[in-house]
Amino acid sequence: MSTKAVTDRQKSADVVISTGEVHAQKIADAFTARYREHLRKGESMPDVAMVVHLTLRGLQKSTTGLVAADEVHEAELRDDAEPRKQRDAAAQALRTRLVEVRGALEGVYGPITVREAGFAGDTPSDPVVMSRLAQAVVKALPHLKLPKPRIAVGPLHLQQLADEIKALDGELNKHLKTVKREESEAADTLLAKSRATEEQNIDYVAAATLLESLLIVAGKPELADRVRPPKRQSGGGVEEGGGVEEGGQTKNDGKPEGGEK
């Protein structure tokens, strides 16, 4: 399903396309009547109707391409939800075990032993930072020299604890890699969407500008108002927030409503 921004762009383009298709021949006739007297010897009138249709076809193609790129990107974003959910669950499982091991070491052997086991500061929530902590703890635990316990407890099986943390960290890293791959794929589809947006904007401005001018020549100012193109800034860009609204009303201070920001 397309986003609202792209749907708004599509609606703006549809107004321009439908207006141009309906009035192309009337526009061409009016153009010929107004400018035929300015022809020089050997010259002939251009096919204005064909020029209009060509720009409208370009706009239709780039709008269709934008809608398709938007839908591909949205589908890719939806695919990211489950991998992120699995990553978060794996991160929570690892964090819980790290907190438990740290608590046991500190309660029985004190803070010095906690530091020697690889723990430093608060247990992180960030999955990547947490994985680095887990790897440090896995490396330190089997070689930890435990002092005399503060309270009488059963023996701590340090290698077993290290193996448990290592397994949980391995599961987390598997999901981290999946999420990273999904993020890369989403970046690719976003780039494709951005390029499609740029192409559609060029075709929209070109078609709307041409059509507005020709409709004025044809004596149809009310239709020219419906398709008035966005204002362009001095740097060649377009202002935000304008264009043709649904129903044919025109906003005069920017590009098609719903344009990308």
N, C-alpha and C positions, 0 to 999 in steps of 0.2 A: 504494500500500500504506500502511495506517495505521501510525502510530508506536506503540511499545509503550505509551506513556502513555495514548493514546486507546483502544487496544485493551483495556487494563485497565479504563478507565472503562466501556467497552461491556460487558465481562464483568460488572462490578458491577451495571450497570443491568439486564442480562438476568436476574440472580438475583432482583432485586426484581420485575421484570415477571412472570417465570414464577411466582414464589411468589404474587403478588397475583392473577393470573388463575386459578390453580388453586383458591385458597381464598377468593375474593371472596364467594361466596354463603354459605359456612359462617361467614365473618366477619360478614356482614350478619345472619344468623340469630342468632348469639350476641349481637350488639349489641342486636337487638330484644328477645331474651329478658331481657337484663340491665337495659335501660333503659325498657322499655315502661311500667312502672308509674309512671314519672315524667311521663308525658304529662299535659298539662292539657286542660281542656275545649276542644274545637274543634281540637286539635292532632293530627297524625298522624306516624307514624314516617318519618324520611327514608329515601331509597333509598341505603343505605350501599354496597351493591354497585356502584351506578352511580358514586358518588363515587370508589370505589377504581378502577374502570375508567377514569374520566376522568383521574385523576392518572397512571395507567400509560400511557395514550395520549399524554399530554403528555410523559412521560419517553421514550417510544419515539420520538416525533417529534424531540425535541431531541437525542437520542443519534444518530439517523440523520443529523441536520443536522451534528453535530459530526464524525462519521466522514467525511462528504462534504467538509467544510471542511478537515479534516486531510489528506485525499487530494489536494485541490486545492493546498494549500500545499506538500506534499511534491513534487508534480509540478512546481511552479514552481521549487523549489530544484534539482531535477534539471536543469531547463532552463538553469540558471545555469552549469553546469560548462563547457560548450564556449565560451561567450563569455569566461569568465575565462581559459581556456586560451589563447585567441587573443590576449587582452590581454597576458598574461604573455609570450607569444612575441614580440609586437610590442615590448614594453618591453625585452626582452633584446636584440633586434636594434638598437634605438636606443641602448641603453647601451653595447653593444659598439662601435658606431661613434663615440660620443662619447669613449670611452676611447682609441680608436685616434687620433682627431684630436688630442685633448689630448696624448697621448704623443708624437705627431709634432712638434707645436708646441714642446713643452717640450724634447725632445731636440735639435731643430735650432736653436730661437731662444731658449729659456730661459723661466723662470717669469714674467717680466714680460709677455711676449707672451701667455702662457697666460691671465693675468688680463685683459689687454686684449681677448682673444677671448671673454670672457664667462664663463670658468670660474672657480669659487670653491669652495674646500673640496673634499671628496671627491665623486666622481660619485655622485649619489643612486641608490638602488634603488627608492624609491617612484615609481610611474608618473606621478603627478600632478606631483610635484616635478621629476622628470626631464624632463617635457614643458616646464615653465617654463624649465629650464636650456637645453634644446634651442632654445627660441624666442629666448633671449638670445644664444646662440651664432650662430644663423642671422642675427640682426640685426647682430652685430658683425663676423663673418668677412669679408664683402665689403669692408668699409671698413678692414680691419686694415693698418697700416703695418708691414711686416716689416723687422726690422733685418738686419744682416749675419749670415748663418748661421754657426753654430759649426763646422759640418762641411760639406763640399761635397756637396750633394744637388741633385736636379732641382727645378724650380719647383713650389710648391704651388698648385694651382688653387683659390683660396679660394671663388670663387662656386660652383664645382662641388661642393665640400665642403658649402657651405651648402645647396645644392639637395638633396643627398643626405640631410642631416640633417632638412631640412624635410619631405621625402617620408616619411621614417621616423616623424617626429613626427605627421604627418597620419594615418598608418596607426594609430599608437598611440591618437590621440584618437578615431578612429572606433570602436575597440573599447572605449575608456573610456566613451563615450556609450552603447554597447550594454549594458555592465555596469551602468551607472548606471540605465538603464531597467529592467533585470532586477531590480536591488535595490529599485526603487520598486514593481514588481509584487509582489515577494516580501513587502514591507512591507504591502501591501494584503491579500494572502492571509493573512498572519500576524494582522493586525487582525481579519479575518473569523473566523479560527479562535479567537482570544481571546474574541470576543463569543459565538461558539457554545459555547465552554467555560463561560462565565458562565451562559448560558441552561440548558445541560445540568445544571450544578451546582445551580441553583435547583430544577429539576424533580426531580433525584435526591434532594435533601434533603427536599423536600416529600413525594414519594411514599414514600420510605423511612421518614420520621418517622410519617406517617399509618399506614402498613402495620404498623410495629412496634407502635404503640399498639393498633391493632385486633386484632392477633394476641395480644397480652397479654390483652385483654378476652375473646377467644375461647378462652383457656386453652391457648395454643400458644407457650409461652415459648421453646422450642427454635427454632421458626421465626422468632420475633421477634429472636432473637440473629443469625440468618442475615442479616437485612435491616437491622440496626441502623444508623442514619445516622451521618454524621460529627459530631464535636463542633463546636459553633460557638464562636468566640472572642467576647469581650465587645464587640469593635468590629463584629461582624456578619459577619466572615469565617469561614473554616473552617481548622482545623488541617491540617497536611500529613500525608500518609502513612497514612490510615486508610480505612475503608470495608469493603465486602464483598469478600472474596477469592474467587478461582475455587474452586468447590466448596462455597461457602456459608459459609465461616468468616468471622468478623467481627473486624476490628481496631478497637479502641475508642478510638483516640487521633488520629483525623483523618478526612480525606475519602476518597473511593474511591481504592484503591491505584492509583498511576500518575497522580495528579492533577497538573495543570500547576504549575510553580514559577515 
